[in-house]
Amino acid sequence: MSITAPASIIRLLRDAGEQMDFMKGFLRNIFRSGFEWNEFLRQCFIIGYKSLSLVGITGFILGFVLTLQSEPTMKEFGAESFVPSMVAISIIREIGPVIIALICAGKISSSIGAELGSMKVSEQIDAMEVSGANPIQYLVVTRVLACILMIPLLTLMADALALMGGFTASNLNNDIPLGLYFNKAFAAVSFADLIPAVIKTLFFGFAIGFVGCYKGYNSNRGTESVGIAANSAVVAASLWIIMLDAIAVQLTSVFAYN
Amino acid sequence: MKVTEKNKETSSPSQALNRQVMVSVSHVRKAFGPKVVLSDVDMSLHKGENLVVLGKSGQGKSVLVKCMVGLLMQDVGSLKVFGEEVKDLSEEGLRQLRIRTGFLFQHGALYDSMTVGQNLQFPLTRVLKLKDRTEIEQRVREVLEGVGLPESIDKMPSDLSGGMRKRIGLARTLILKPEIMLYDEPTTGLDPITSREISELMLQMQRKYQISSIIITHDMACAKITGDRLMVMNDGAFIAEGTYSELENSEDALVRSFFI
């Protein structure tokens, strides 16, 4: 009697195999001659500059809300002066990188998925391939590397604005000078907090770019598949981010904070 | 005339041409899951020839030409382009074959994010690795004049009409000076006047650059203008072959139905 695996398991394994194949193509093409610098810079502009307002506002509100929510409880324990440190640690270590990565998964991964999906549907990728050009090098390598570079920068900017948000919230009911607030905030933060956080955002950037490219590049024919590619890119990239974060937290708690 | 009888027919156009074979397809089969798209395809394309492939939608015509440039691979059979088996080619070999083979997609497949000029420069800088700006600009200008649209160089694809997109798509393909052109429904969706202009342009380009072409079309006016030889595909295999007038008077009702 032969045993057949459920169709969903087969589909999952096939998808995993195809993703590995796609990753192999991506890695091989990074080091090929003829790197597309112009396209890479254009993607950095689109991914980085055009996400500034969304990421900036999100970061500011994160710090603002976190401060407003935690201040009354901290006051009950007479630990009001620890609010800046608490906000700084939680924003820099965890909330900043994860929330910004999830926001970027929604904005950037979906946009890459939809863009490459529509290029696939309108046969632009096929046209590139049959002309003898290398679509992986032009479309995928540039987008993934731009995400790897820009997501950490966006996260750092969001972290800074989150602290400004925290400062603004603290000053709604109190009068705390800027210098004092940031002294308190940074007193509790060290490079051991910042470096692992930045390293994990590099991986989040990779997940956002890679998943968007994979879903778009491998979308089926038909306009409906463009929407599916964009949607599944957001879902898959968000899952990757959560899983990568769980791994990163385990690793940093073992290596960085001990 | 029936394809199965073609070898016996000394008056067959393909034999009369008696020229170098550019593409040779033998017993090719291609299926997607349980659906067999190409069941048993045999055909050849000769140097300087325009071969028109007719057939209802979903008969596997596009799949066949995609197999010729390695976008898809056949399951069974032999498919040789320039005498080389496509499925045995290395990555670099396939790239070289693609440079020598132009492919015009149904809707032109212009790169949306680039202007017409950048679309035309793309294969020159990425495929031929040209660096000299003067040479690149000259070749772009030359090919744009060839398709009659020199003024559209700075336009975006979204600003072009269907016919203009096809012309620019053709220009982008011709800029690499291919030896074989594969046209996938080049006149679909165009009005009769623009269709005729595109068909005449294809013929003009074939004569100018001595290109061998496979033209997939439903447009009988295009087939009449461009085709040296016509083949009819049905259920994943060719059922008839001949000149336009031969097939127009075919005894097979299905073949004749294309000409009504």
Interface residues (C-beta under 8 A of the other chain):
Chain A: G34 S118 M119 S122 E123 Q124 D126 A127 M128 E129 V130 S131 G132 A133 N134 Y138
Chain B: K66 V69 L71 R95 Q96 R98 I99 T101 F103 F105 Q106 H107 A109 L110 Y111 D112 F122 P123 R126 V127 K129 G169 R172 T173 L176
